Structure formats: C-alpha cells, structure tokens
Amino acid sequence: MLSIELDKETEAYLVEILGKEKTTGDELIKRLVKDRWLSLQPRQTIVERLGGHPEYLLEDAPPGLSERANRKRAIAP
C-alpha cells in the first residue's frame, strides 16, 4: 500500500533504527503513524481519564453544601 523513496541518509537512519529496535519496517511505520495520530488528539481532562464524574455522588446532598461551614458540619463525626 505504501511505497516511498528515501535518500541515502534517511535510509541509513532507518536501517540503524530497525537494527537497534529489532523490528520490521512495517511495524516501525505503524508505530510512528499511531504515535503521531495520538499526539494530534485533544488531551483528556483528569476527570475524563478517571472515567467521568460519579453519576450519583451528590444526588442526596443537602442544599448549601458548597459552603465550607456546611461541608465541615456534614463530614464531622
């Protein structure tokens, strides 16, 4: 599917990379394309990486819980 012509310098780099990584040209190209594609994707937020917001976390929370005094009262033993 892919056919490219490399200059001698680039071809020498490729041979060295393939030798050091002990991989095939096909696998190296696939990995490079995937790495490049991933670098172009928007970064996930921390919440997205952790699986999103808990669905029912504050469902039964009393009103005004966002105020510090109310939160302290809510978690006090």
C-alpha positions, -999 to 999 in steps of 0.1 A, spaced: 0 0 0 28 24 8 58 29 -13 83 57 -6 118 65 -18 143 76 8 175 95 3 207 76 14 210 95 47 174 88 57 177 51 46 208 48 68 189 62 98 161 37 91 185 8 90 201 18 123 167 23 140 155 -11 128 187 -28 140 185 -12 174 148 -17 180 148 -52 164 116 -46 145 105 -46 109 100 -15 87 62 -22 86 59 -23 124 80 8 128 59 28 104 27 16 120 40 27 155 52 61 142 19 68 125 -1 58 156 22 79 179 18 109 156 -20 104 154 -22 102 192 -2 134 196 -28 152 174 -57 141 195 -71 165 222 -58 158 257 -83 143 281 -91 161 313 -83 144 346 -120 137 351 -122 120 317 -91 99 325 -107 88 357 -138 77 340 -160 108 343 -180 124 371 -196 100 396 -232 98 384 -250 99 418 -223 114 441 -242 145 453 -278 133 444 -290 134 481 -267 163 493 -284 190 513 -287 224 498 -258 248 506 -232 220 508 -208 241 487 -202 264 516 -173 254 538 -191 256 571 -218 233 558 -193 208 544 -174 207 577 -207 200 596 -216 173 571 -184 154 575 -179 159 612 -181 127 633 
